[in-house]
Amino acid sequence: MERGSVISAVEKSLSEVLERPVTGLTEEVRLFEDLHLDSTSVLELLMALEDAVDISVDPEDLDMDDFKSVGSLTDYVLSQTAQTTGEG
């Protein structure tokens, strides 16, 4: 899966979770500070991303550093897709 596709999936998932359009994200956008996510909305975002990009997230493996920014979340999702497809 390509990085741009993941960022698009993050935008779509954030739009669902926040119930407002989220577009034009850059990798520097911070999830908590800029988008005002909280722990509940992060879990909702992960569930939406699981469906959108067909990954499986183990809450035990989560690291808050993965949720600092759109870029770090994209890295996390890409690492999960690699594990799911056996590429990692």
C-alpha positions in Angstrom: 0.0 0.0 0.0 1.3 3.4 -0.9 1.8 6.2 1.6 -0.6 8.6 -0.2 -3.3 5.9 -0.1 -2.8 5.6 3.7 -3.0 9.3 4.2 -6.3 9.4 2.2 -7.6 6.6 4.4 -6.6 8.5 7.5 -8.5 11.6 6.2 -11.6 9.5 5.4 -11.5 7.8 8.8 -10.9 11.1 10.6 -13.9 12.6 8.8 -16.1 9.7 10.1 -14.8 9.9 13.6 -14.9 13.7 13.9 -18.2 13.9 12.0 -16.8 16.7 9.8 -14.8 16.9 6.6 -11.1 16.4 7.1 -9.0 17.1 4.0 -5.6 18.3 2.9 -3.8 16.7 5.8 0.0 16.9 5.8 2.2 14.5 7.7 3.1 17.2 10.2 -0.6 17.6 11.4 -0.7 16.5 15.1 -3.6 14.3 16.0 -4.1 15.5 19.6 -3.0 19.2 19.4 -4.2 20.1 15.9 -7.2 17.8 15.4 -8.2 17.6 19.1 -8.5 13.8 19.3 -8.8 12.1 22.6 -8.3 8.5 23.6 -11.8 7.5 22.7 -11.6 9.1 19.2 -8.2 7.5 18.7 -9.8 4.0 19.3 -12.6 4.9 16.9 -10.0 6.1 14.3 -8.2 2.8 14.6 -11.4 0.8 14.1 -12.2 2.9 11.0 -8.7 2.4 9.7 -8.9 -1.4 10.3 -11.9 -1.5 7.9 -10.5 1.1 5.5 -7.1 -0.5 4.9 -7.8 -4.1 6.0 -5.4 -4.2 9.0 -5.7 -5.7 12.4 -4.7 -3.6 15.4 -3.7 -5.2 18.6 -4.3 -2.6 21.4 -1.4 -4.2 23.4 1.0 -3.2 20.7 0.0 0.4 20.5 2.5 3.1 21.4 1.4 6.7 21.9 4.3 7.9 19.7 2.4 6.3 16.8 -0.3 8.9 17.3 1.8 12.1 17.4 1.1 13.1 13.9 -0.5 12.0 10.6 3.0 11.0 9.5 3.6 8.7 12.5 0.2 7.2 12.2 0.8 6.6 8.5 4.1 4.8 9.4 2.2 2.7 11.9 -0.5 1.7 9.4 2.1 0.9 6.8 4.0 -1.3 9.3 0.7 -3.1 10.0 -0.2 -3.6 6.4 3.3 -5.1 5.8 2.7 -7.6 8.7 -0.7 -8.5 7.4 0.5 -9.1 3.9 3.7 -10.9 5.0 6.0 -8.2 3.6 7.4 -7.1 7.0 
